[in-house]
Amino acid sequence: VENTESPMFAKFKGVDRKLQIYLGQKSGDFKLWSENTEAVMGFGDGGIAALYDDPFLGLSVNSKGSLVVSNEGGSAFKWGNDIKFQWRTVNGKADFYFVGRTITYTGYQEKYDRQTIQVIDENLITGKKTDNLYNANEETPVKLKKTKTSYNKQPLIKFQDVNVNQAFNWDN
C-alpha cells in the first residue's frame, strides 16, 4: 500500500540514506572512517505507519558509549528497533562493530487478553538475550513475564556491513 497523497512519502520513497562516521584527527580535521547505506530505514520501510511518518527516529549515544540507531513502524502492532554499535578491537582490528539490538512491540495479545509491551534485548558480545513482557493497560506497566536465554555467539559484524532488516533476524 502506498500513500501517494503524503508529500513526504512521495518525496523520499526510495531515497538511500547514508550514515557516515567521521573520526577526529590530531590536526582538528575530521576523516571519514566508515559509511553504511543500510543502517537507517528509508521512508516507507516502516509499514503502514511509515506512510505518514519517517521510521528513522534518530541517533544517540547510550551510557555504555554505544552509537544507537533507532527506527520504528507498524500498524495495529507498533514496533521499534535500536541497533547498537561500539568501537572495539576484534582480532586486532579496531572498528565500529554491531554489538546489540533491542526491539519493542506494543499491541494486543490474545493470550493475555490485554495490550502488552514486549521488549527483547540482545547483547551480541555476551550471547545473552532477555525478553520482557509488560501489561500496557496499567498507568505504570507491570512486568508479566521475563525470559533469559543464551546462545552460541557469532562473530561481530562491522558497522559498514550491517543491514537494518537483517539485524533483526532473531534466528541465532
C-alpha positions as CSV (number, residue, x, y, z in Angstrom):
1,V,0.0,0.0,0.0
2,E,1.5,3.3,-1.0
3,N,0.1,6.6,0.2
4,T,0.6,8.7,-2.8
5,E,-1.1,11.7,-1.1
6,S,1.6,12.0,1.5
7,P,4.1,14.6,0.3
8,M,6.9,13.2,2.5
9,F,6.3,9.7,1.2
10,A,6.3,10.9,-2.4
11,K,9.4,13.0,-1.9
12,F,11.6,10.5,0.0
13,K,10.4,7.0,-1.1
14,G,13.4,5.1,-2.5
15,V,16.0,7.6,-1.4
16,D,19.0,5.9,0.1
17,R,20.2,7.1,3.5
18,K,23.9,7.1,4.1
19,L,25.1,7.0,7.7
20,Q,28.7,8.2,7.9
21,I,31.1,8.0,10.8
22,Y,33.9,10.6,11.0
23,L,36.8,10.4,13.3
24,G,38.6,13.4,14.7
25,Q,42.2,13.9,13.7
26,K,45.1,15.4,15.7
27,S,45.0,18.3,13.2
28,G,41.5,19.2,14.3
29,D,40.1,17.9,11.0
30,F,37.7,15.0,10.6
31,K,38.2,12.0,8.4
32,L,35.5,9.7,7.0
33,W,36.0,6.4,8.8
34,S,33.1,4.3,7.5
35,E,29.7,4.6,5.9
36,N,26.6,2.4,5.6
37,T,23.5,2.9,3.4
38,E,21.6,0.0,5.1
39,A,21.7,1.0,8.8
40,V,18.9,3.5,8.6
41,M,15.4,2.7,7.4
42,G,14.1,4.6,4.4
43,F,10.8,6.4,4.1
44,G,8.1,3.7,3.5
45,D,10.2,0.9,5.2
46,G,8.3,1.0,8.5
47,G,5.0,-0.5,7.4
48,I,1.7,1.4,7.3
49,A,2.8,3.9,10.0
50,A,5.8,4.9,7.8
51,L,3.4,6.0,5.0
52,Y,2.8,9.2,7.1
53,D,5.9,9.4,9.3
54,D,9.6,8.8,8.9
55,P,10.6,5.5,10.5
56,F,14.0,6.8,11.4
57,L,13.9,8.2,14.9
58,G,17.5,9.3,15.2
59,L,20.9,8.6,16.6
60,S,22.0,8.7,20.2
61,V,24.9,7.5,22.4
62,N,23.9,5.4,25.4
63,S,25.5,5.2,28.8
64,K,27.9,2.4,27.6
65,G,29.2,4.6,24.8
66,S,27.3,2.7,22.1
67,L,26.1,4.6,19.0
68,V,22.4,3.7,18.8
69,V,20.4,3.9,15.5
70,S,16.6,4.0,16.3
71,N,13.7,3.2,13.9
72,E,10.0,2.5,14.4
73,G,6.9,1.5,12.5
74,G,4.0,-0.9,12.3
75,S,0.2,-0.6,12.1
76,A,-2.0,-2.3,14.7
77,F,1.1,-3.7,16.3
78,K,3.7,-1.0,16.8
79,W,7.4,-1.8,16.9
80,G,10.6,0.0,17.5
81,N,14.2,-1.2,17.0
82,D,17.5,0.0,18.1
83,I,20.8,-1.3,16.7
84,K,23.9,-0.6,18.7
85,F,27.5,-0.1,17.6
86,Q,30.6,0.2,19.7
87,W,34.3,1.0,18.9
88,R,36.0,-2.3,19.7
89,T,39.2,-4.2,18.7
90,V,38.3,-7.6,17.3
91,N,41.1,-9.9,16.1
92,G,43.5,-7.0,16.2
93,K,41.2,-4.7,14.1
94,A,39.7,-1.6,15.6
95,D,36.4,-0.6,14.2
96,F,32.8,0.2,15.0
97,Y,31.0,-3.2,15.5
98,F,27.4,-4.2,15.7
99,V,27.2,-5.2,19.4
100,G,23.5,-5.3,20.4
101,R,19.9,-4.9,19.4
102,T,16.6,-4.1,21.1
103,I,13.2,-4.5,19.6
104,T,9.9,-3.3,21.2
105,Y,6.4,-4.5,20.3
106,T,3.3,-2.8,21.5
107,G,-0.2,-4.3,20.8
108,Y,-3.0,-6.6,21.9
109,Q,-2.0,-10.1,22.8
110,E,-4.9,-12.5,22.9
111,K,-3.1,-14.9,25.3
112,Y,-3.1,-12.2,28.0
113,D,-6.4,-10.5,26.8
114,R,-4.7,-7.1,27.0
115,Q,-2.4,-4.6,25.5
116,T,1.2,-5.6,26.1
117,I,4.7,-4.2,25.6
118,Q,7.3,-6.7,24.7
119,V,11.0,-5.7,24.9
120,I,13.6,-8.0,23.6
121,D,17.2,-7.1,24.2
122,E,20.2,-8.9,22.9
123,N,23.9,-8.5,23.7
124,L,25.9,-9.8,20.8
125,I,29.1,-9.7,22.8
126,T,27.9,-11.9,25.6
127,G,25.4,-14.0,23.6
128,K,22.6,-13.3,26.1
129,K,19.1,-12.3,25.3
130,T,16.3,-11.0,27.6
131,D,12.6,-11.0,26.7
132,N,10.4,-8.9,29.0
133,L,6.6,-8.7,28.6
134,Y,4.6,-5.9,30.3
135,N,0.9,-5.2,30.8
136,A,0.4,-1.9,28.9
137,N,-3.1,-1.4,30.3
138,E,-1.7,0.0,33.6
139,E,-0.6,3.5,34.2
140,T,2.8,2.1,35.1
141,P,3.5,-1.0,33.0
142,V,3.6,-4.2,35.2
143,K,6.0,-7.0,34.2
144,L,4.1,-10.1,33.3
145,K,7.0,-12.4,32.2
146,K,10.8,-12.3,31.9
147,T,12.8,-14.9,29.9
148,K,16.6,-15.0,29.7
149,T,18.4,-17.2,27.1
150,S,21.9,-17.7,25.9
151,Y,23.2,-18.9,22.6
152,N,26.4,-19.5,20.8
153,K,27.9,-16.2,20.0
154,Q,28.6,-15.2,16.4
155,P,31.5,-13.1,15.1
156,L,30.8,-9.4,15.4
157,I,29.9,-7.6,12.2
158,K,31.5,-4.3,11.2
159,F,29.3,-1.2,11.0
160,Q,29.6,-0.8,7.3
161,D,28.4,-4.4,6.7
162,V,25.1,-4.2,8.8
163,N,21.7,-4.1,7.1
164,V,19.0,-2.9,9.5
165,N,16.5,-5.5,8.2
166,Q,19.0,-8.4,8.6
167,A,19.9,-7.0,12.0
168,F,16.5,-8.1,13.3
169,N,16.7,-11.7,12.2
170,W,16.3,-13.3,15.6
171,D,17.2,-16.9,14.5
172,N,20.6,-17.2,16.2
